[in-house]
Amino acid sequence: MSTVVREIRESAGLSQAELATRSGVAQPNIAAYESGSRRASPQMIERLRRAAKPLPHEALAAHALTSTTLVTLAG
């Protein structure tokens, strides 16, 4: 289970502090889940997974960057 929390966080490109802020879970608890000193429940894993999803403005910014790059390449 400890690797699941780390994978969720790292795949989203978030620090422990960022995931803590987004999920409302204290950063020391995130660290404890990742180290294996504390076990995350399935509900907690789902909460962290939802919190790790890109925020709307992040998704739009990524889309805009991709669109701009495609337009530039198409010339």
C-alpha positions in Angstrom: 0.0 0.0 0.0 2.8 2.4 0.7 4.0 2.4 -2.9 0.4 3.1 -4.1 0.3 6.5 -2.3 3.8 7.4 -3.6 2.9 6.4 -7.1 -0.3 8.5 -7.0 1.6 11.5 -5.8 4.6 11.2 -8.1 2.5 10.4 -11.2 0.6 13.7 -10.6 3.9 15.5 -10.2 3.0 16.7 -6.7 5.1 17.1 -3.6 3.8 15.6 -0.3 2.9 19.2 0.8 0.9 19.8 -2.4 -1.0 16.5 -2.1 -1.7 17.3 1.6 -3.1 20.7 0.7 -5.3 19.3 -2.1 -6.6 16.4 -0.1 -6.9 18.0 3.4 -4.7 15.3 4.8 -1.7 16.4 7.0 1.6 16.1 5.2 3.1 13.9 8.0 0.3 11.4 7.3 1.1 11.4 3.6 4.8 10.7 4.6 3.7 7.9 7.0 1.5 6.3 4.2 4.5 6.4 1.8 7.0 5.0 4.3 4.7 2.2 5.4 4.6 3.3 9.0 0.9 4.0 8.6 -1.6 2.1 6.4 -3.9 4.0 4.1 -7.5 2.7 4.0 -9.1 2.1 0.6 -11.2 5.2 1.2 -8.0 7.3 1.9 -6.4 6.0 -1.2 -9.4 7.1 -3.2 -9.4 10.5 -1.5 -5.7 11.0 -2.4 -6.3 9.7 -6.0 -9.1 12.3 -6.5 -7.0 15.1 -5.0 -4.1 14.2 -7.3 -6.1 14.8 -10.4 -5.2 18.0 -12.3 -7.1 21.0 -11.3 -9.2 22.5 -14.1 -6.9 25.4 -14.8 -3.9 23.0 -15.0 -5.7 20.8 -17.5 -6.7 23.8 -19.6 -3.1 25.2 -19.5 -1.7 21.9 -20.7 -4.3 21.7 -23.4 -3.5 25.3 -24.5 0.2 24.5 -24.6 -0.4 21.4 -26.7 -2.7 23.3 -29.1 -0.2 26.1 -29.5 2.6 23.7 -30.2 0.6 21.9 -32.9 -0.4 25.2 -34.6 3.3 26.3 -34.5 4.4 23.0 -36.0 1.7 23.0 -38.7 3.0 26.4 -39.7 
